[in-house]
């Protein structure tokens, strides 16, 4: 027996000046278990979705179609994902995601096919990745897992280098963001 979960992409449509409502534009079907993360690209053309089925899916939102599927079932559920535009070529050049085993993956778009290839995979934390944030100005990625925040430098090849780790005892870090 197969169980399919449906995720509908809704768009804001104005029918009159006083009444506005959402309409279903596309139904995106591929995940077989619940979703944990959704991230729309900066230009709203691509969508990342990750779930308990160990899949990170890249959707073309303008066409309502699956662009690419990345399977990481041996790393557990995909917990969080974020676009990381480290190239001036656009907002969809790369992304990072974290899994339940504490591993962070970085993928970059290839020019030839437009598909994404693995650039880096690192054991960032001892347990599931709870949050990711990206600093566009300095190309830094922050990750949170096991109560610890870590800041990584992303180079132009998509590789990560640890810059700083913070475990603020007796507190537990659950989220992270950058201020500029």
KEBAMI-401651 format. One line per 10 residues: number of its first residue (from 1); for each residue x, y, z of C-alpha. Coordinates in nm, 4 decimals. Layout:
BEGIN
NUM	X,Y,Z ~ ...
END
This chain:
BEGIN
1	0.0000,0.0000,0.0000 ~ 0.1368,0.3401,-0.0925 ~ 0.0385,0.6556,0.0880 ~ 0.0777,0.9798,-0.1046 ~ 0.0814,1.3221,0.0529 ~ -0.0389,1.6130,-0.1569 ~ 0.1041,1.9617,-0.1349 ~ -0.0785,2.2317,-0.3221 ~ 0.0844,2.5483,-0.4457 ~ -0.1541,2.8335,-0.3817
11	-0.1485,3.1701,-0.5538 ~ -0.3117,3.4933,-0.4487 ~ -0.5827,3.5874,-0.6974 ~ -0.7946,3.9018,-0.6788 ~ -1.1535,3.8453,-0.7919 ~ -1.2834,4.1819,-0.6864 ~ -1.1580,4.4774,-0.4875 ~ -1.3292,4.3627,-0.1703 ~ -1.2845,3.9849,-0.1982 ~ -0.9487,3.8136,-0.2296
21	-0.8860,3.4403,-0.2043 ~ -0.6321,3.1695,-0.2761 ~ -0.6684,2.9299,-0.5664 ~ -0.4797,2.6075,-0.6257 ~ -0.2449,2.6556,-0.9200 ~ -0.0592,2.3217,-0.9024 ~ -0.0668,2.0086,-0.6920 ~ 0.2888,1.8922,-0.6283 ~ 0.3013,1.5164,-0.5620 ~ 0.6107,1.3159,-0.4833
31	0.6712,1.3006,-0.1062 ~ 0.5466,0.9832,0.0626 ~ 0.5725,1.1101,0.4205 ~ 0.5111,1.4463,0.5939 ~ 0.7052,1.7599,0.4985 ~ 0.9484,1.9308,0.7356 ~ 1.0668,2.2227,0.5230 ~ 0.9652,2.4398,0.2279 ~ 1.1849,2.7190,0.0860 ~ 1.0982,2.9371,-0.2109
41	1.3894,3.0808,-0.4103 ~ 1.4478,3.4569,-0.4054 ~ 1.2923,3.5003,-0.7500 ~ 0.9988,3.2688,-0.6612 ~ 1.0725,3.0342,-0.9537 ~ 1.1988,2.7280,-0.7621 ~ 1.0893,2.5558,-0.4417 ~ 1.2800,2.3198,-0.2120 ~ 1.0775,2.0649,-0.0159 ~ 1.2173,1.8137,0.2297
51	1.0421,1.5514,0.4336 ~ 1.0440,1.2458,0.6536 ~ 1.0823,1.0263,0.3443 ~ 1.4494,1.1305,0.3115 ~ 1.3908,1.3258,-0.0081 ~ 1.4893,1.6811,-0.0948 ~ 1.2840,1.7818,-0.3972 ~ 1.3467,2.0787,-0.6238 ~ 1.0291,2.2049,-0.7905 ~ 0.9892,2.4409,-1.0841
61	0.7107,2.6601,-0.9471 ~ 0.6397,2.8395,-1.2746 ~ 0.5660,2.5069,-1.4487 ~ 0.4384,2.3122,-1.1469 ~ 0.6808,2.0288,-1.2187 ~ 0.9532,1.8365,-1.0399 ~ 1.2966,1.9611,-1.1486 ~ 1.5159,1.7165,-0.9520 ~ 1.4943,1.4677,-0.6652 ~ 1.7787,1.4091,-0.4190
71	1.7530,1.0966,-0.2031 ~ 1.9280,1.0913,0.1343 ~ 1.7289,0.8126,0.3007 ~ 2.0357,0.6810,0.4873 ~ 2.0707,1.0204,0.6588 ~ 1.7142,1.0176,0.7890 ~ 1.4493,1.2822,0.7305 ~ 1.5373,1.6130,0.5663 ~ 1.4834,1.8602,0.8516 ~ 1.5611,2.2022,0.7032
81	1.6676,2.3598,0.3709 ~ 1.7785,2.7041,0.2559 ~ 1.8827,2.8698,-0.0704 ~ 2.2466,2.9875,-0.0581 ~ 2.3084,3.2081,-0.3639 ~ 2.6895,3.2314,-0.3451 ~ 2.7198,3.3168,-0.7142 ~ 2.6156,3.6497,-0.8693 ~ 2.4395,3.4493,-1.1419 ~ 2.1112,3.4421,-0.9518
91	1.9131,3.3317,-0.6485 ~ 1.8947,2.9643,-0.7472 ~ 2.2645,2.8844,-0.7888 ~ 2.3004,2.6759,-0.4721 ~ 2.1254,2.5508,-0.1607 ~ 2.2007,2.3679,0.1629 ~ 1.9947,2.1256,0.3683 ~ 2.0315,1.9358,0.6929 ~ 1.9198,1.5890,0.7943 ~ 1.8267,1.3988,1.1079
101	2.1731,1.2440,1.1411 ~ 2.3343,1.5903,1.1775 ~ 2.4779,1.6060,0.8272 ~ 2.4659,1.9240,0.6150 ~ 2.4718,1.9016,0.2350 ~ 2.5527,2.1801,-0.0132 ~ 2.4454,2.1523,-0.3779 ~ 2.5311,2.3836,-0.6687 ~ 2.3626,2.4241,-1.0051 ~ 2.5521,2.3025,-1.3097
111	2.5480,2.5259,-1.6148 ~ 2.5214,2.2407,-1.8649 ~ 2.1891,2.0890,-1.7566 ~ 2.0572,2.3214,-1.4887 ~ 2.0505,2.0303,-1.2459 ~ 2.2205,2.0441,-0.9064 ~ 2.5283,1.8461,-0.8008 ~ 2.6688,1.7694,-0.4584 ~ 2.9473,2.0107,-0.3573 ~ 2.9882,1.9241,0.0087
121	2.8557,1.6868,0.2727 ~ 2.9761,1.7246,0.6329 ~ 2.8812,1.5860,0.9744 ~ 2.7927,1.9257,1.1242 ~ 2.6192,1.8161,1.4471 ~ 2.5677,1.4999,1.6535 ~ 2.1933,1.4949,1.5980 ~ 1.9291,1.6457,1.3675 ~ 1.9799,1.9884,1.2147 ~ 1.7182,2.2222,1.3629
131	1.7862,2.5434,1.1686 ~ 1.9948,2.6930,0.8883 ~ 2.0537,3.0584,0.7997 ~ 2.2501,3.2174,0.5168 ~ 2.4444,3.5454,0.5143 ~ 2.4431,3.6624,0.1519 ~ 2.6954,3.9424,0.2091 ~ 2.9731,3.7269,0.3551 ~ 2.8718,3.3827,0.2201 ~ 2.8339,3.2264,0.5624
141	2.6011,2.9464,0.6657 ~ 2.4859,2.9039,1.0251 ~ 2.3562,2.5707,1.1511 ~ 2.1898,2.4657,1.4752 ~ 2.1832,2.1169,1.6171 ~ 2.2199,1.9492,1.9554 ~ 2.1897,2.2877,2.1269 ~ 2.4953,2.4267,1.9450 ~ 2.5177,2.6989,1.6811 ~ 2.7964,2.6804,1.4225
151	2.9013,2.9323,1.1588 ~ 3.0571,2.8062,0.8357 ~ 3.2248,2.9860,0.5449 ~ 3.0999,2.8714,0.2018 ~ 3.3598,2.9094,-0.0727 ~ 3.2821,2.9507,-0.4430 ~ 3.3018,2.5721,-0.4911 ~ 3.0365,2.5133,-0.2248 ~ 3.2731,2.3744,0.0389 ~ 3.2218,2.4532,0.4074
161	3.4875,2.5587,0.6581 ~ 3.3987,2.5884,1.0269 ~ 3.4541,2.9427,1.1574 ~ 3.2925,2.9317,1.5020 ~ 3.0911,2.7043,1.7330 ~ 2.8855,2.8287,2.0262 ~ 2.7230,2.6252,2.3035 ~ 2.5810,2.8814,2.5466 ~ 2.5455,2.6801,2.8683 ~ 2.2989,2.6522,3.0399
171	2.0910,2.7618,2.7387 ~ 1.9966,2.5562,2.4325 ~ 2.0136,2.7104,2.0852 ~ 1.7106,2.6274,1.8674 ~ 1.7247,2.8858,1.5858 ~ 1.9717,3.1186,1.4197 ~ 1.9822,3.4171,1.1851 ~ 2.2255,3.6843,1.0631 ~ 2.2083,4.0597,1.1195 ~ 2.3908,4.3007,0.8895
END
